[in-house]
Amino acid sequence: MAGESMIPNKGISEEELFTELEKRLKIDLTFDSGKILGSMCTYPHPLAQKIIQKYIDRNLGDPGLHRGSKEIEEEAVQMLGELLHLKRAYGNIVSGGTEANVLAVRAFRNVSNVEKPELILPESAHFSFLKASDLLKVKLVWADLNRDYSVNVKDVESKITDNTIGIVGIAGTTGLGVVDDIPALSDIAVDYGIPLHIDAAFGGFVIPFAKALGYELPDFDFKLKGVQSITIDPHKMGMAPIPAGGIVFRKKKYMDAINVLAPYLAGGKIFQATITGTRLGANAIAVWALFKHLGFEGYKNVVKEAMENALWFAEQIKRLDRVYLIREPMLNIVSFGSKRLKKIEAELKARGWGISAHRGYIRIVMMPHVKREHLMNFLKDLREILRRV
């Protein structure tokens, strides 16, 4: 009723509350349904759920009160750095890839001290850089893509000016999972003395393990001298609680450039580099715990299944009429197109599939919750739809 308060005068019981929640949330798709095929997030690992429940009160925004949590976050960042071939890492566990990318741009801008800063990035870059541009008043200079959807390195170099504060490369594009030629971008960054940021929000927890499994993928991390920062999201293939992103810097000067004094905290005055003040300590603890619990081999097994599903699914798509593979998958993402794409997308969504239609193609992401049986059910529905459209 219009004007009626949504806050009850007298509270309801937990039983009544959960009954209402279950009723209201039935329309949500869930990861354990096997219907979510277009998300880069996944159901958090069971251990991560226990960590969240036990340490939900820890606030990394006031680390003086939670010194143990802060030490664990620093170790989690160091483990991310180790995964990315960096001996001494600087950074934070943040809210996600968007915040991490914004922090990298902010660091590059502040270190450069350029009056009219410009950032060169591929046309395939994530929308978070649009937010960074708007918030930080940094002009985005878009570089062309090659026919294989990787960035055109020569075009990147041609767009460097005295106003260029940084270059962005992608290690696992959102739409197709393409890994840019990061070694070539690194060479350019070194030659021109410009920092290179790698958005490996998705690929960061895939490429190191895929390479260990024998997949041929380009180097993308701190092995390369030009790389100064990397975005990597533990809440994607790392199976950490949502949200849990990561920003890792090679040098302390980038952290110093974005640190702001927070003088009013109960735990004492500190400098904060992150955009958010209050931060979930439990999520950082969960990242640390998952590294310790699963180890390199555990994560390698997760990636093994995901990559095998991607290659199998790509072959199934090739056998179908009226759809076509956009490109051979580099990571555990398979995208396909069709002249009847809008009708196919509508029909699939009507059957309850949580898919992503992006730039003229449907994207399927082989996350840990996506099993072969789910893909087979999807293909069954897709075949039926293709016979009718």
VENZIKA-V176968 format. One record per residue. N is the residue number from 1. RES is the residue in three letters. PSI is psi as a letter, one per 30 degrees, with the letter a starting at -180 (none if undefined). Layout:
BEGIN
N_RES_PSI, N_RES_PSI
END
This chain:
BEGIN
1_MET_k, 2_ALA_k, 3_GLY_f, 4_GLU_k, 5_SER_k, 6_MET_f, 7_ILE_j, 8_PRO_k, 9_ASN_e, 10_LYS_k, 11_GLY_l, 12_ILE_l, 13_SER_l, 14_GLU_e, 15_GLU_e, 16_GLU_e, 17_LEU_e, 18_PHE_f, 19_THR_e, 20_GLU_e, 21_LEU_e, 22_GLU_e, 23_LYS_e, 24_ARG_e, 25_LEU_g, 26_LYS_f, 27_ILE_f, 28_ASP_k, 29_LEU_k, 30_THR_l, 31_PHE_e, 32_ASP_f, 33_SER_f, 34_GLY_g, 35_LYS_f, 36_ILE_j, 37_LEU_f, 38_GLY_g, 39_SER_k, 40_MET_g, 41_CYS_l, 42_THR_l, 43_TYR_k, 44_PRO_k, 45_HIS_k, 46_PRO_e, 47_LEU_e, 48_ALA_e, 49_GLN_e, 50_LYS_e, 51_ILE_e, 52_ILE_e, 53_GLN_e, 54_LYS_e, 55_TYR_h, 56_ILE_f, 57_ASP_f, 58_ARG_k, 59_ASN_j, 60_LEU_f, 61_GLY_f, 62_ASP_i, 63_PRO_f, 64_GLY_f, 65_LEU_f, 66_HIS_i, 67_ARG_e, 68_GLY_e, 69_SER_e, 70_LYS_e, 71_GLU_e, 72_ILE_e, 73_GLU_e, 74_GLU_e, 75_GLU_e, 76_ALA_e, 77_VAL_e, 78_GLN_e, 79_MET_e, 80_LEU_e, 81_GLY_e, 82_GLU_e, 83_LEU_e, 84_LEU_g, 85_HIS_h, 86_LEU_k, 87_LYS_e, 88_ARG_j, 89_ALA_k, 90_TYR_k, 91_GLY_a, 92_ASN_l, 93_ILE_j, 94_VAL_a, 95_SER_f, 96_GLY_a, 97_GLY_e, 98_THR_e, 99_GLU_e, 100_ALA_e, 101_ASN_e, 102_VAL_e, 103_LEU_e, 104_ALA_e, 105_VAL_e, 106_ARG_e, 107_ALA_e, 108_PHE_e, 109_ARG_e, 110_ASN_e, 111_VAL_e, 112_SER_e, 113_ASN_h, 114_VAL_k, 115_GLU_e, 116_LYS_i, 117_PRO_k, 118_GLU_k, 119_LEU_k, 120_ILE_k, 121_LEU_l, 122_PRO_l, 123_GLU_f, 124_SER_g, 125_ALA_l, 126_HIS_l, 127_PHE_f, 128_SER_f, 129_PHE_f, 130_LEU_e, 131_LYS_e, 132_ALA_e, 133_SER_e, 134_ASP_e, 135_LEU_e, 136_LEU_f, 137_LYS_h, 138_VAL_k, 139_LYS_k, 140_LEU_k, 141_VAL_j, 142_TRP_k, 143_ALA_k, 144_ASP_l, 145_LEU_l, 146_ASN_l, 147_ARG_f, 148_ASP_g, 149_TYR_g, 150_SER_l, 151_VAL_k, 152_ASN_j, 153_VAL_e, 154_LYS_e, 155_ASP_e, 156_VAL_e, 157_GLU_e, 158_SER_f, 159_LYS_g, 160_ILE_k, 161_THR_a, 162_ASP_f, 163_ASN_f, 164_THR_j, 165_ILE_f, 166_GLY_l, 167_ILE_k, 168_VAL_k, 169_GLY_l, 170_ILE_k, 171_ALA_i, 172_GLY_i, 173_THR_l, 174_THR_e, 175_GLY_e, 176_LEU_f, 177_GLY_g, 178_VAL_k, 179_VAL_j, 180_ASP_l, 181_ASP_i, 182_ILE_e, 183_PRO_e, 184_ALA_e, 185_LEU_e, 186_SER_e, 187_ASP_e, 188_ILE_e, 189_ALA_e, 190_VAL_e, 191_ASP_e, 192_TYR_f, 193_GLY_h, 194_ILE_k, 195_PRO_k, 196_LEU_k, 197_HIS_k, 198_ILE_k, 199_ASP_j, 200_ALA_h, 201_ALA_e, 202_PHE_e, 203_GLY_f, 204_GLY_e, 205_PHE_g, 206_VAL_e, 207_ILE_e, 208_PRO_e, 209_PHE_e, 210_ALA_e, 211_LYS_e, 212_ALA_f, 213_LEU_f, 214_GLY_g, 215_TYR_k, 216_GLU_j, 217_LEU_k, 218_PRO_l, 219_ASP_k, 220_PHE_f, 221_ASP_a, 222_PHE_f, 223_LYS_e, 224_LEU_k, 225_LYS_f, 226_GLY_f, 227_VAL_k, 228_GLN_f, 229_SER_l, 230_ILE_k, 231_THR_k, 232_ILE_k, 233_ASP_j, 234_PRO_f, 235_HIS_g, 236_LYS_c, 237_MET_f, 238_GLY_f, 239_MET_g, 240_ALA_l, 241_PRO_k, 242_ILE_k, 243_PRO_k, 244_ALA_j, 245_GLY_l, 246_GLY_k, 247_ILE_k, 248_VAL_k, 249_PHE_k, 250_ARG_e, 251_LYS_k, 252_LYS_f, 253_LYS_f, 254_TYR_e, 255_MET_e, 256_ASP_e, 257_ALA_f, 258_ILE_g, 259_ASN_k, 260_VAL_k, 261_LEU_k, 262_ALA_j, 263_PRO_f, 264_TYR_g, 265_LEU_k, 266_ALA_e, 267_GLY_f, 268_GLY_l, 269_LYS_k, 270_ILE_l, 271_PHE_k, 272_GLN_k, 273_ALA_f, 274_THR_l, 275_ILE_e, 276_THR_k, 277_GLY_d, 278_THR_k, 279_ARG_k, 280_LEU_j, 281_GLY_e, 282_ALA_e, 283_ASN_e, 284_ALA_e, 285_ILE_e, 286_ALA_e, 287_VAL_e, 288_TRP_e, 289_ALA_e, 290_LEU_e, 291_PHE_e, 292_LYS_e, 293_HIS_e, 294_LEU_e, 295_GLY_l, 296_PHE_e, 297_GLU_e, 298_GLY_e, 299_TYR_e, 300_LYS_e, 301_ASN_e, 302_VAL_e, 303_VAL_e, 304_LYS_e, 305_GLU_e, 306_ALA_e, 307_MET_e, 308_GLU_e, 309_ASN_e, 310_ALA_e, 311_LEU_e, 312_TRP_e, 313_PHE_e, 314_ALA_e, 315_GLU_e, 316_GLN_e, 317_ILE_e, 318_LYS_f, 319_ARG_f, 320_LEU_k, 321_ASP_l, 322_ARG_g, 323_VAL_l, 324_TYR_k, 325_LEU_k, 326_ILE_e, 327_ARG_l, 328_GLU_k, 329_PRO_k, 330_MET_e, 331_LEU_a, 332_ASN_h, 333_ILE_k, 334_VAL_k, 335_SER_k, 336_PHE_l, 337_GLY_l, 338_SER_l, 339_LYS_f, 340_ARG_h, 341_LEU_e, 342_LYS_e, 343_LYS_e, 344_ILE_e, 345_GLU_e, 346_ALA_e, 347_GLU_e, 348_LEU_e, 349_LYS_e, 350_ALA_f, 351_ARG_g, 352_GLY_g, 353_TRP_k, 354_GLY_i, 355_ILE_l, 356_SER_j, 357_ALA_k, 358_HIS_j, 359_ARG_h, 360_GLY_g, 361_TYR_l, 362_ILE_k, 363_ARG_k, 364_ILE_k, 365_VAL_k, 366_MET_i, 367_MET_l, 368_PRO_f, 369_HIS_f, 370_VAL_j, 371_LYS_l, 372_ARG_e, 373_GLU_e, 374_HIS_e, 375_LEU_e, 376_MET_e, 377_ASN_e, 378_PHE_e, 379_LEU_e, 380_LYS_e, 381_ASP_e, 382_LEU_e, 383_ARG_e, 384_GLU_e, 385_ILE_e, 386_LEU_f, 387_ARG_f, 388_ARG_f, 389_VAL_none
END
